[in-house]
Amino acid sequence: MEKPVLVIMAAGMSSRYGSLKQIDPVDEEGHIIIDFSVFDAHRAGFDEVIFLIKKNISGAFHAAIGDRVSKYLKVSYAYQELDMLPEGITLPEGREKPLGTTHAVLCARPAVGTRPFAVINADDYYGPEAFEHLYKFLTSEHGANEHLAVGYPVENTLPENGEVTRGVCQVNGEGYLTSIVERMRIARADCGAVATEDDGTTIAIPKGTTVSMNCWGFSNSIFDILDDSFRRNIAAGLERNPMKYEDLLPVAVCSAIQAGKVRVHVEPTHDAWFGVTHKDDKPVVMQKLKELKQKGVYTDKLWN
């Protein structure tokens, strides 16, 4: 069995953040959030990381993290560019927004090769347990169309203030994912969380409800399935919304589940998620990382 590799999706535009958040330091030692993900992945067993980025930030990314962590594990790069499209598909003039996380994973395919792989976001902190789950699954025997999603209790994924969007998971009695429903404008509440619909109605999301944070473990067979899905969806999506359509990985995976093409086991983690979407999130992230260091989860300097 080939060793798995970790793919970190870092090609987003950071439009809401105001700068390149993927490489913005989040502690006094100059670490970025990706440092903690790579560190946790490495101690879980991963020995290669693929940074999926845009070519125009390649130099900055090498300097911010790639050159540094390459002393401890193999570092590779893949690129998500707008011209990487199925034959016959063209983009409207002026389109700059990336084409979504399904497209991102497909852009990583040449770098991944035939290996199993994990996928995470660059601007999210997942906690050590998530990477332990991913590595254990990806190095164990399972069916070619068996995959893994790491799930978080909704209350562990919410900022102290403000609203977020989360993929609320439906999981059957055997622990397999049956659907993900995207809920927007989710905020903390006594029951756990509350989502507000477009018409103003609210939906209670009880504590313990599993949500997806784009933390996946994939057998290599997923590439063909995602490629078929992307080819089917991209033309119609661009016709509906030419400047902003994104093909989202959770949607593609759920479509494959409902078509009976894949099974996705959900492994829960009770580590707390946090991340940087807006500038205001950064002080909170810095404080949480400081607390984790005080608890001994990390040392001040990760890469000694």
C-alpha positions as CSV (number, residue, x, y, z in Angstrom):
1,M,0.0,0.0,0.0
2,E,1.3,3.4,-1.0
3,K,1.8,6.0,1.8
4,P,-0.8,8.8,1.9
5,V,-0.1,12.4,1.2
6,L,-1.7,15.5,2.7
7,V,-3.1,18.1,0.3
8,I,-3.7,21.6,1.6
9,M,-6.0,23.9,-0.4
10,A,-4.5,27.4,-0.3
11,A,-5.5,28.9,-3.6
12,G,-8.4,31.1,-2.3
13,M,-8.4,34.8,-2.9
14,S,-8.8,35.9,0.8
15,S,-11.2,38.6,-0.4
16,R,-13.0,38.9,2.9
17,Y,-9.7,38.9,4.9
18,G,-8.1,41.8,3.0
19,S,-4.6,40.2,2.6
20,L,-3.1,36.8,1.9
21,K,-4.4,35.1,5.0
22,Q,-2.9,31.7,4.1
23,I,0.6,33.1,5.2
24,D,-0.4,35.6,7.8
25,P,1.4,34.8,11.1
26,V,-0.8,33.8,14.0
27,D,1.6,33.7,16.9
28,E,4.6,35.6,18.2
29,E,7.0,33.0,16.7
30,G,5.8,33.8,13.2
31,H,3.9,30.5,12.6
32,I,1.0,30.5,10.3
33,I,-2.1,28.3,10.7
34,I,-0.8,25.8,8.1
35,D,2.3,25.2,10.3
36,F,0.1,23.6,13.0
37,S,-1.7,21.5,10.4
38,V,1.5,20.3,8.9
39,F,3.0,19.7,12.3
40,D,0.0,17.6,13.4
41,A,0.0,15.7,10.2
42,H,3.7,14.9,10.4
43,R,3.5,13.5,14.0
44,A,0.4,11.5,12.9
45,G,2.5,9.8,10.2
46,F,2.3,11.9,7.0
47,D,5.7,12.5,5.4
48,E,4.7,14.6,2.4
49,V,2.5,17.7,2.0
50,I,1.3,19.1,-1.3
51,F,0.5,22.8,-1.2
52,L,-2.2,23.6,-3.7
53,I,-1.8,27.3,-4.5
54,K,-2.0,29.9,-7.3
55,K,1.2,30.4,-9.3
56,N,1.3,34.1,-8.5
57,I,1.8,33.4,-4.8
58,S,4.4,30.7,-5.2
59,G,7.4,32.8,-4.1
60,A,5.6,34.1,-1.0
61,F,4.5,30.6,-0.1
62,H,7.9,29.1,-0.4
63,A,9.3,31.8,1.9
64,A,6.5,31.7,4.4
65,I,6.4,27.9,5.0
66,G,7.4,25.6,2.2
67,D,11.2,26.1,2.5
68,R,11.0,25.9,6.3
69,V,9.0,22.6,6.7
70,S,10.8,21.0,3.8
71,K,13.6,20.2,6.3
72,Y,11.2,17.8,8.1
73,L,9.0,16.3,5.4
74,K,8.7,16.3,1.6
75,V,7.1,19.4,0.2
76,S,5.4,19.4,-3.2
77,Y,3.3,22.0,-5.0
78,A,0.3,21.9,-7.2
79,Y,-1.4,24.8,-8.9
80,Q,-5.1,25.8,-9.3
81,E,-5.5,28.0,-12.3
82,L,-8.5,29.1,-14.2
83,D,-7.3,27.7,-17.5
84,M,-7.2,24.2,-16.1
85,L,-10.6,23.2,-17.6
86,P,-12.2,20.3,-19.5
87,E,-12.1,20.6,-23.2
88,G,-14.8,22.8,-24.6
89,I,-15.3,24.9,-21.5
90,T,-14.4,28.6,-21.6
91,L,-14.7,31.2,-18.8
92,P,-16.3,34.6,-19.2
93,E,-13.9,37.6,-19.6
94,G,-13.0,39.1,-16.3
95,R,-13.6,35.9,-14.2
96,E,-11.0,35.9,-11.4
97,K,-12.6,33.8,-8.6
98,P,-11.3,30.2,-8.3
99,L,-13.7,27.5,-9.5
100,G,-14.2,25.8,-6.2
101,T,-12.9,23.0,-4.1
102,T,-13.8,20.1,-6.4
103,H,-11.7,21.9,-9.1
104,A,-9.0,22.4,-6.5
105,V,-8.7,18.7,-5.7
106,L,-8.6,17.8,-9.4
107,C,-5.8,20.3,-9.9
108,A,-3.8,18.3,-7.3
109,R,-4.2,15.0,-9.1
110,P,-0.9,15.1,-11.0
111,A,1.0,15.7,-7.8
112,V,-0.9,13.1,-5.8
113,G,-0.5,10.4,-8.5
114,T,-1.9,7.0,-7.5
115,R,-1.7,7.5,-3.7
116,P,-4.5,7.9,-1.2
117,F,-4.6,11.4,0.2
118,A,-6.1,13.7,2.8
119,V,-7.5,17.2,2.0
120,I,-7.9,20.2,4.3
121,N,-8.3,24.0,4.0
122,A,-5.3,26.2,4.6
123,D,-7.0,28.7,6.9
124,D,-8.6,26.2,9.3
125,Y,-7.1,24.7,12.5
126,Y,-8.3,21.1,12.8
127,G,-6.5,19.8,15.9
128,P,-4.2,16.7,16.3
129,E,-7.0,14.1,16.5
130,A,-8.2,14.8,12.9
131,F,-4.9,13.9,11.4
132,E,-4.6,10.8,13.5
133,H,-8.0,9.7,12.1
134,L,-7.0,10.6,8.5
135,Y,-3.7,8.7,8.7
136,K,-5.2,5.6,10.3
137,F,-7.9,5.4,7.7
138,L,-5.6,6.0,4.7
139,T,-3.2,3.4,5.9
140,S,-5.8,0.7,6.6
141,E,-7.5,-1.8,4.3
142,H,-10.8,-0.7,3.0
143,G,-12.8,-0.8,-0.3
144,A,-11.7,1.3,-3.2
145,N,-14.8,3.4,-3.0
146,E,-14.6,3.9,0.8
147,H,-13.6,7.4,2.0
148,L,-13.5,9.3,5.3
149,A,-14.9,12.6,6.6
150,V,-13.8,14.0,9.9
151,G,-16.8,15.5,11.7
152,Y,-17.0,18.2,14.3
153,P,-19.7,18.9,16.9
154,V,-21.3,22.1,15.7
155,E,-20.7,23.9,19.0
156,N,-16.9,23.3,18.5
157,T,-16.9,25.2,15.2
158,L,-18.5,28.5,16.0
159,P,-16.8,31.9,16.6
160,E,-17.7,33.7,19.8
161,N,-19.5,36.3,17.8
162,G,-20.9,36.6,14.4
163,E,-22.3,34.1,11.9
164,V,-20.8,31.4,9.8
165,T,-21.8,28.8,7.1
166,R,-21.5,25.1,8.0
167,G,-22.2,21.8,6.2
168,V,-24.7,20.0,8.5
169,C,-24.1,16.2,8.2
170,Q,-26.7,13.5,8.2
171,V,-25.1,10.3,9.4
172,N,-26.8,6.9,9.4
173,G,-26.7,4.3,12.2
174,E,-23.6,2.6,10.8
175,G,-21.6,5.9,10.9
176,Y,-21.8,6.7,7.2
177,L,-22.5,10.0,5.7
178,T,-25.9,10.3,3.8
179,S,-26.0,14.0,3.1
180,I,-24.6,17.4,3.8
181,V,-26.9,20.4,4.0
182,E,-25.3,23.8,3.8
183,R,-26.7,26.1,6.5
184,M,-25.9,29.8,6.4
185,R,-25.9,32.5,9.1
186,I,-25.3,30.0,11.9
187,A,-24.7,31.6,15.3
188,R,-24.2,30.3,18.9
189,A,-27.3,29.6,20.9
190,D,-28.2,27.8,24.2
191,C,-29.2,24.7,22.3
192,G,-25.9,24.7,20.4
193,A,-26.5,26.8,17.3
194,V,-29.3,28.5,15.3
195,A,-29.3,29.0,11.5
196,T,-31.3,31.8,10.0
197,E,-32.9,31.2,6.6
198,D,-33.3,33.8,3.9
199,D,-36.9,34.4,4.9
200,G,-35.9,35.1,8.5
201,T,-37.1,31.8,10.0
202,T,-34.7,30.0,12.3
203,I,-33.6,26.4,12.5
204,A,-32.2,25.0,15.8
205,I,-29.0,22.9,15.4
206,P,-28.6,20.9,18.7
207,K,-25.3,20.5,20.4
208,G,-23.5,17.4,19.2
209,T,-24.8,17.8,15.6
210,T,-22.0,16.8,13.2
211,V,-20.7,19.4,10.7
212,S,-18.2,19.1,8.0
213,M,-15.1,21.4,7.9
214,N,-13.6,20.1,4.6
215,C,-11.4,17.5,6.3
216,W,-11.4,14.4,4.1
217,G,-9.5,11.2,3.6
218,F,-9.8,9.9,0.0
219,S,-9.0,6.7,-1.7
220,N,-7.4,7.5,-5.1
221,S,-10.6,6.3,-6.9
222,I,-12.3,9.6,-5.9
223,F,-10.5,11.4,-8.7
224,D,-12.4,9.8,-11.5
225,I,-15.7,10.4,-9.7
226,L,-14.9,14.1,-9.1
227,D,-13.8,14.5,-12.6
228,D,-17.0,13.1,-14.0
229,S,-19.0,15.3,-11.6
230,F,-17.0,18.5,-12.4
231,R,-17.4,17.9,-16.2
232,R,-21.2,17.5,-15.7
233,N,-21.7,20.6,-13.6
234,I,-19.2,23.2,-14.7
235,A,-21.0,24.3,-18.0
236,A,-24.4,24.7,-16.4
237,G,-22.9,26.4,-13.3
238,L,-21.1,29.0,-15.3
239,E,-24.2,29.6,-17.3
240,R,-26.2,30.3,-14.1
241,N,-23.6,32.4,-12.4
242,P,-20.6,33.1,-14.8
243,M,-18.5,35.2,-12.4
244,K,-19.0,33.4,-9.1
245,Y,-20.1,29.8,-9.6
246,E,-18.0,27.4,-7.6
247,D,-18.1,23.6,-7.7
248,L,-18.0,22.6,-4.1
249,L,-16.4,19.4,-2.9
250,P,-19.0,18.4,-0.3
251,V,-21.7,18.8,-2.9
252,A,-19.8,16.6,-5.3
253,V,-19.2,13.9,-2.6
254,C,-22.8,13.9,-1.6
255,S,-24.0,13.5,-5.2
256,A,-21.7,10.5,-5.5
257,I,-23.1,9.0,-2.2
258,Q,-26.6,9.4,-3.4
259,A,-25.7,7.8,-6.7
260,G,-24.3,4.8,-4.8
261,K,-20.8,5.4,-6.2
262,V,-19.0,5.9,-2.8
263,R,-19.4,5.4,0.9
264,V,-18.0,7.9,3.3
265,H,-17.5,7.0,7.0
266,V,-17.7,9.9,9.4
267,E,-15.1,9.8,12.2
268,P,-15.9,12.3,15.0
269,T,-13.3,14.5,16.7
270,H,-13.8,16.5,19.8
271,D,-11.0,18.9,19.1
272,A,-12.1,22.5,18.6
273,W,-11.9,24.0,15.2
274,F,-11.0,27.7,14.7
275,G,-10.0,29.7,11.6
276,V,-9.4,33.0,10.0
277,T,-12.1,34.3,7.6
278,H,-12.1,38.0,8.7
279,K,-9.3,40.2,10.1
280,D,-11.3,40.2,13.4
281,D,-10.8,36.5,13.7
282,K,-7.0,36.7,14.1
283,P,-6.8,37.8,17.8
284,V,-9.1,35.0,18.8
285,V,-7.0,32.5,16.9
286,M,-3.8,33.8,18.5
287,Q,-5.3,33.5,22.0
288,K,-6.5,29.9,21.3
289,L,-3.1,28.8,20.1
290,K,-1.5,30.4,23.1
291,E,-3.8,28.4,25.4
292,L,-2.9,25.2,23.5
293,K,0.8,25.9,24.0
294,Q,0.2,26.4,27.7
295,K,-1.6,23.0,27.8
296,G,1.4,21.4,26.2
297,V,-0.2,20.5,22.9
298,Y,2.5,22.5,21.1
299,T,5.8,24.0,22.0
300,D,6.5,27.7,21.3
301,K,8.7,26.8,18.4
302,L,7.2,24.0,16.4
303,W,10.1,23.2,14.0
304,N,13.1,23.0,16.2
